[in-house]
Amino acid sequence: MKYYSTRHNSLDVSLEEAVFKGLAPDGGLYLPRTIPRLPQAFLHNIRAMSLKDICYAIAYVAFHGDIEASVIHELVNNTFNYDIPITAIDNDKYVMELFHGPTMGFKDVGAMFMGSLLRHYIKQSGRFDAVNVLVATSGDTGAAVAGGLHNIPGVNVWILYPQDSISYMQEAQFATLGGNIRAVEVNGTLADCKAIAKQAYNDKELNERMLFSSATSINVARIVPQTFYYFWAYATLARKGVDVKNLVFSVPCGNLGNLASGLVARAMGLPIKRFVAAGNIDNALDIYLNTGLVKEATTFTSIAPAINVSSPTNFDRITALTGDLETARQLIHSYAFAEDDVMATMRELHDANDYVMDTHSAFAYRALQHDLQPGEVGVSLATAHPAKFSSQVEMALGHDIDVPQQLREYLSGTRQVETINSGYTAFKKLLLAYK
Ligand SMILES: *Cc1c(COP(=O)(O)O)cnc(C)c1O
C-alpha cells in the first residue's frame, strides 16, 4: 500500500517511510491511497469473534502487503491486553470505556501499536542509531506515547508540555519514567510547544545529525489501531442482540485522530450511520461544519484540556476522508458545549445511573443525548479514567473520587524535568547536548 500526503505536494511513500517521517515533507498528513474494504463475510462472523481476532483481521487487511503476517500478529498481541467494556446507560445509549490500558487513556492503544511497529522496523533494518520522537502535548498524548515507547532501544522520546496547563497526574505519567523518556517543561503555551517541535523537524542542521519522527496522532501508524474498538462495539452490541442497523458513535474531539479512525473504520465497511463530534465552545471542527471556514479557535483553561485545541492536527484527514462539506455535515454532527452544561451532565449520570465519567467523555455523552434519534443506537466513547482528571471531576460532582492503584503509583515516582523558555534555541541546545 502506498501512502499519500493530504497536501498532494509530496511523493507517495511506503508504510515504513510514512511511519518514520510522521508529517509529509509538504506539511500534509499521510493517508492510504485506497482504504481496503473488509470482506462481507467478516461482518457476518464478527459477533462470534474475540477482540484479538477482530483486531488481527482488520490489521491484516490494512497491512498485509507491507508487514509479514507473523509480525502483524505480534503487533496486535501487544496492542490490547486489556478489556474494552461497553455499558448500557439506558435503552439506546451505551458507553464504551477505552481507558483500561497502562496509562488509563484511550491513546494507549495507538501508542502501544506504534511503539511495537517502530521496534519492528528498527530491529529489521538495523540502520538507525536513534530515532527522536518529539511530542508536543497538553497531557494525555505525552503519557500514552511515553508508556508505549518506554525502553525501546533506538528510540528517544522528547515530551514538550506547557508549564501551567497540565495536571499533576498527567505530568507524573511521563516525567517519572526516566530512561529514554525526556520531559521538557516549556514556559509557554501548547502552541509554543508545537512551534518548537515543528522548528526542530524543519531544522536542516539537526536533520543532518539526527533522525526525527512523530508519535502523536499525526502519525499514520495510529489510525488503524484506533479503528479496532469501533468494530468491537459493533460486534459486542450485535452479540447482545442489539439492532445495529443505525449505529451512531459520539466522540470527544481534540486533534481529531479518534474521529479520523472512525471515518476509516466506516470506509473499511463498518456500517456506521454517522458520528457525533463533541467539543467545547469555539472549536475548529464545529466552525468548519457550520460555516465552511477553516479557522483557528481560541484555547482557554478547560476542564477537558485534551479537547481544547485551537487547530486540530488531523483536520486535513477529516476533510480528505469526508470529501465535500455537504457529506461532512451528513456524516458528522458537531456540538460545542459550555463547560457548566457538561458538568451538569456528569452530575446527572452520577445521580441517576451511579456512573462517574471523566470530563472529556462527558462532552461526548451530552452530545449523544442531544443528537440520537428514535430507532438509533448510540455508543459514546469514554476516553479517560475519571481519576486522570480527578480535580475537574471532583469539582463537577462535589465530592472526592477513588484513584486506582495503577495511577497512584505514578504519583510516588521521582520527576525528572528540564525546564526551558518558549524560544526554540533552548530546545535545540538540549537536543544537541544529548547527541
Ligand atoms: C486525546 C484525547 C481526546 C481527543 O482525542 P483526539 O484524537 O485528539 O481528537 C479526548 N479525550 C481524552 C481524554 C484524550 O486524551
The ligand as an SDF file (V2000), in Angstrom:
LIG
                    3D

 15 15  0  0  0  0  0  0  0  0999 V2000
   -6.6020   12.9810   23.2310 C   0  0  0  0  0  0  0  0  0  0  0  0
   -7.8740   12.9210   23.9790 C   0  0  0  0  0  0  0  0  0  0  0  0
   -9.0900   13.2700   23.3820 C   0  0  0  0  0  0  0  0  0  0  0  0
   -9.1770   13.7900   21.9780 C   0  0  0  0  0  0  0  0  0  0  0  0
   -8.8170   12.8380   21.0130 O   0  0  0  0  0  0  0  0  0  0  0  0
   -8.3320   13.3000   19.5710 P   0  0  0  0  0  0  0  0  0  0  0  0
   -7.9890   12.0590   18.8540 O   0  0  0  0  0  0  0  0  0  0  0  0
   -7.1550   14.1980   19.7820 O   0  0  0  0  0  0  0  0  0  0  0  0
   -9.4520   14.0400   18.9480 O   0  0  0  0  0  0  0  0  0  0  0  0
  -10.2400   13.1360   24.1210 C   0  0  0  0  0  0  0  0  0  0  0  0
  -10.2130   12.7290   25.4130 N   0  0  0  0  0  0  0  0  0  0  0  0
   -9.0700   12.4110   26.0210 C   0  0  0  0  0  0  0  0  0  0  0  0
   -9.1140   12.0020   27.4380 C   0  0  0  0  0  0  0  0  0  0  0  0
   -7.8700   12.4900   25.3320 C   0  0  0  0  0  0  0  0  0  0  0  0
   -6.7320   12.1910   25.9600 O   0  0  0  0  0  0  0  0  0  0  0  0
  1  2  1  0
  2  3  1  0
  2 14  2  0
  3  4  1  0
  3 10  2  0
  4  5  1  0
  5  6  1  0
  6  7  2  0
  6  8  1  0
  6  9  1  0
 10 11  1  0
 11 12  2  0
 12 13  1  0
 12 14  1  0
 14 15  1  0
M  END
$$$$
